Amino acid sequence: MTELSVGPGLDVEEAREDFLRRAESIVGAENVIRPETTEGYRDPYPLQPGRSPWPGVRPADTAEVQALVRLANETGTPMWTFSRGKNLGYGGPEPRDRSTVALDLGRMNRILEVDDRLCYAVVEPGVTFFDLYEYIQERGLKVWLSVPALGWGSVLGNALDRGYGMTPLGDHSKQICGMEVVLPDGELLRTGMGAMSGTGLGPIFQGGFGPTLDGLFTQSNLGVVTSIGLWLMPWPEVYVNGDVTVEREEDLPKLIDILTQLRREDVIQNNALCGNVVRAVTMNGPRSRWYQGEGSIPPERLEEIRQELGIGQWNAKFGIYGDKGLAERRLEIIRERFADLEGFTVNARLYEGAEGARVAYADIADQDRTQMAGVPTLKPLGTINYMAENGGHIDAAPILPARGEEVWDFYQEVKDLYTEYGFDLYIGYHLYPRHMVHVTMIYFENDNEEMLGRARDLYERLLDAARRRGYAPYRSHIDYMDRISDGFDFNDHAVRRFQERLKDAVDPAGILAPGKQGVWPARYRGGR
Ligand SMILES: Cc1cc2nc3c(=O)[nH]c(=O)nc-3n(C[C@H](O)[C@H](O)[C@H](O)COP(=O)(O)OP(=O)(O)OC[C@H]3O[C@@H](n4cnc5c(N)ncnc54)[C@H](O)[C@@H]3O)c2cc1C
């Protein structure tokens, strides 16, 4: 946690109190959250125990956001923006600086449009994946959305933090098409084609006229996004969910190379997932059910568990969507690619029915299958209690090139580190055409100082190991944003210096999300 002052001669607490008092006349007293009387905001899985909750404000609409931004400028009180604040593993709703107030956009929860002809939605920040899914179901609209593992988060917030799901449109930030943004001085901006008044092109064409601005507001502290256009996919005639199980650990490179080649050829249409035995154990936890000893679960015990669960050393899942004839041909090609490999097994299930893949939902019990079908759930939340009832986690998820031998090499180093620190190595790789997200989780018991100390040390070693090879995470817990940003060091951190110039130009008072992704406003930078 960074503890920088708001500026020379300014009392942090007084400025914030002034802000909160005056905010009551903007959002109503009941929407000014004070930890003394209500719950307040905090990271549910803090990496350092003993953090106190934060105050916040809950605007109902864009005009209230604008008024709050202007008030923040007047009082010098920074705000930390989030939409639902379910960014678990990354700090949740927690800001980076003590003087900050949470800007909680959860009340702005209107679904402004869903078009099932051109397949897009326009949503406000508070709309959850459950909300959008139910809206589509109730109206019988012929579109699928893409969901992350937990459905209670914000469609908009998840996309802005570059979250992902597992349908063909699973790379969520790439589906954003047009934004409405409150700038740090309170002005309202629309990006892309939506910058013209009286047009319906905003959520339809990603470009605009001149430099594209949408990217400036992802993982950013340059504005408060009050709505986005988001592309959806047409409801497919069939949905095929396939598994590839691999018997030998050392066959990982072959698996990665074949799956990503199939993805590059668009035979597999989603970003496949590849998990190890520990991942399966976390879904059948708690850990104590399988192993009660100290340190990482030993390989012999893991092998027994694997046999008991009837799974492979590697268990990959992929999806195929659309026309039945095409889907069957795609599946045939996938089977052919693995046919001659010993220890590889391909299984698949095709969902169809009178109403297309819709009927499949009732019988989808497996959480990965559900996610690949764009159905929101909270089931994976159970994995958090793997180590203890009061569990938490952080994930170390660097981006790697999708080359089997490089992945294998890094995997070996990571495995040794997990053993050194006594954690079980959870692997859940997400495979894209050219890169992969090397997702590893560290599960811990909240408030257990000894375990948290080991988790932090392991996490830092993982970051270092990745950076040495030229890899870095695509997203970060608030406590590590500076450290990861430090790694982007080409030409004396030219990227960060440019990000800071932008920040200072559009937010000279430094009132929006100071320190987000390692970008601090000028008045904070002395402490670096
Ligand atoms: C078991 C488990 C599984 C998970 N699986 C996945 C997964 O499959 N995929 C995945 O992506 N994540 C996953 N997560 C992480 C996380 O839960 C989700 O990404 C979640 O959707 C993020 O919370 P949110 O949607 O409420 O976003 P928010 O917390 O609202 O927003 C995230 C961040 O985006 C920025 N932001 C949000 N709204 C705005 C705005 N209006 N203007 C400007 N900036 C804004 C802020 O910096 C904010 O911190 C998982 C977590 C757990 C615990």
The ligand as an SDF file (V2000), in Angstrom:
LIG
                    3D

 53 58  0  0  0  0  0  0  0  0999 V2000
  -12.4260  -18.1170   -8.5320 C   0  0  0  0  0  0  0  0  0  0  0  0
  -12.1930  -16.9430   -9.4250 C   0  0  0  0  0  0  0  0  0  0  0  0
  -12.2400  -17.1160  -10.8000 C   0  0  0  0  0  0  0  0  0  0  0  0
  -12.0420  -16.0260  -11.6520 C   0  0  0  0  0  0  0  0  0  0  0  0
  -12.0990  -16.2450  -12.9960 N   0  0  0  0  0  0  0  0  0  0  0  0
  -11.9440  -15.2150  -13.8510 C   0  0  0  0  0  0  0  0  0  0  0  0
  -12.0620  -15.4200  -15.2620 C   0  0  0  0  0  0  0  0  0  0  0  0
  -12.3500  -16.5150  -15.7440 O   0  0  0  0  0  0  0  0  0  0  0  0
  -11.8650  -14.3510  -16.0690 N   0  0  0  0  0  0  0  0  0  0  0  0
  -11.5960  -13.1190  -15.5740 C   0  0  0  0  0  0  0  0  0  0  0  0
  -11.4660  -12.1810  -16.3500 O   0  0  0  0  0  0  0  0  0  0  0  0
  -11.4940  -12.9060  -14.2490 N   0  0  0  0  0  0  0  0  0  0  0  0
  -11.6600  -13.9030  -13.3780 C   0  0  0  0  0  0  0  0  0  0  0  0
  -11.5780  -13.6820  -12.0300 N   0  0  0  0  0  0  0  0  0  0  0  0
  -11.2260  -12.3270  -11.5350 C   0  0  0  0  0  0  0  0  0  0  0  0
  -12.4480  -11.3890  -11.2640 C   0  0  0  0  0  0  0  0  0  0  0  0
  -13.3360  -12.0110  -10.3690 O   0  0  0  0  0  0  0  0  0  0  0  0
  -13.2220  -10.9830  -12.5210 C   0  0  0  0  0  0  0  0  0  0  0  0
  -12.3560  -10.4870  -13.5120 O   0  0  0  0  0  0  0  0  0  0  0  0
  -14.3020   -9.9260  -12.2420 C   0  0  0  0  0  0  0  0  0  0  0  0
  -15.1930   -9.8880  -13.3310 O   0  0  0  0  0  0  0  0  0  0  0  0
  -13.7170   -8.5210  -12.0060 C   0  0  0  0  0  0  0  0  0  0  0  0
  -14.5740   -7.8000  -11.1990 O   0  0  0  0  0  0  0  0  0  0  0  0
  -15.6460   -6.7780  -11.7720 P   0  0  0  0  0  0  0  0  0  0  0  0
  -16.1870   -7.3600  -13.0370 O   0  0  0  0  0  0  0  0  0  0  0  0
  -16.6050   -6.4400  -10.6900 O   0  0  0  0  0  0  0  0  0  0  0  0
  -14.7580   -5.5250  -12.1870 O   0  0  0  0  0  0  0  0  0  0  0  0
  -14.4870   -4.1930  -11.3520 P   0  0  0  0  0  0  0  0  0  0  0  0
  -13.8760   -4.5410  -10.0530 O   0  0  0  0  0  0  0  0  0  0  0  0
  -15.6870   -3.3530  -11.3640 O   0  0  0  0  0  0  0  0  0  0  0  0
  -13.4400   -3.5070  -12.3130 O   0  0  0  0  0  0  0  0  0  0  0  0
  -12.1510   -4.0030  -12.5040 C   0  0  0  0  0  0  0  0  0  0  0  0
  -11.1930   -2.8190  -12.6710 C   0  0  0  0  0  0  0  0  0  0  0  0
  -11.4910   -2.1390  -13.9080 O   0  0  0  0  0  0  0  0  0  0  0  0
  -11.4420   -0.7310  -13.7190 C   0  0  0  0  0  0  0  0  0  0  0  0
  -12.7860   -0.1770  -13.9170 N   0  0  0  0  0  0  0  0  0  0  0  0
  -13.9500   -0.8020  -13.6220 C   0  0  0  0  0  0  0  0  0  0  0  0
  -14.9890   -0.0510  -13.9710 N   0  0  0  0  0  0  0  0  0  0  0  0
  -14.4840    1.0840  -14.4800 C   0  0  0  0  0  0  0  0  0  0  0  0
  -15.0910    2.2390  -15.0420 C   0  0  0  0  0  0  0  0  0  0  0  0
  -16.4080    2.3340  -15.1470 N   0  0  0  0  0  0  0  0  0  0  0  0
  -14.2960    3.2330  -15.4930 N   0  0  0  0  0  0  0  0  0  0  0  0
  -12.9390    3.1160  -15.4120 C   0  0  0  0  0  0  0  0  0  0  0  0
  -12.3130    2.0350  -14.9010 N   0  0  0  0  0  0  0  0  0  0  0  0
  -13.0830    1.0230  -14.4480 C   0  0  0  0  0  0  0  0  0  0  0  0
  -10.9510   -0.4900  -12.3220 C   0  0  0  0  0  0  0  0  0  0  0  0
   -9.5670   -0.3330  -12.3420 O   0  0  0  0  0  0  0  0  0  0  0  0
  -11.3190   -1.7610  -11.5820 C   0  0  0  0  0  0  0  0  0  0  0  0
  -10.4600   -2.0410  -10.5300 O   0  0  0  0  0  0  0  0  0  0  0  0
  -11.7750  -14.7420  -11.1290 C   0  0  0  0  0  0  0  0  0  0  0  0
  -11.7380  -14.5720   -9.7350 C   0  0  0  0  0  0  0  0  0  0  0  0
  -11.9440  -15.6530   -8.8910 C   0  0  0  0  0  0  0  0  0  0  0  0
  -11.9200  -15.4230   -7.4160 C   0  0  0  0  0  0  0  0  0  0  0  0
  1  2  1  0
  2  3  1  0
  2 52  2  0
  3  4  2  0
  4  5  1  0
  4 50  1  0
  5  6  2  0
  6  7  1  0
  6 13  1  0
  7  8  2  0
  7  9  1  0
  9 10  1  0
 10 11  2  0
 10 12  1  0
 12 13  2  0
 13 14  1  0
 14 15  1  0
 14 50  1  0
 15 16  1  0
 16 17  1  0
 16 18  1  0
 18 19  1  0
 18 20  1  0
 20 21  1  0
 20 22  1  0
 22 23  1  0
 23 24  1  0
 24 25  2  0
 24 26  1  0
 24 27  1  0
 27 28  1  0
 28 29  2  0
 28 30  1  0
 28 31  1  0
 31 32  1  0
 32 33  1  0
 33 34  1  0
 33 48  1  0
 34 35  1  0
 35 36  1  0
 35 46  1  0
 36 37  1  0
 36 45  1  0
 37 38  2  0
 38 39  1  0
 39 40  1  0
 39 45  2  0
 40 41  1  0
 40 42  2  0
 42 43  1  0
 43 44  2  0
 44 45  1  0
 46 47  1  0
 46 48  1  0
 48 49  1  0
 50 51  2  0
 51 52  1  0
 52 53  1  0
M  END
$$$$
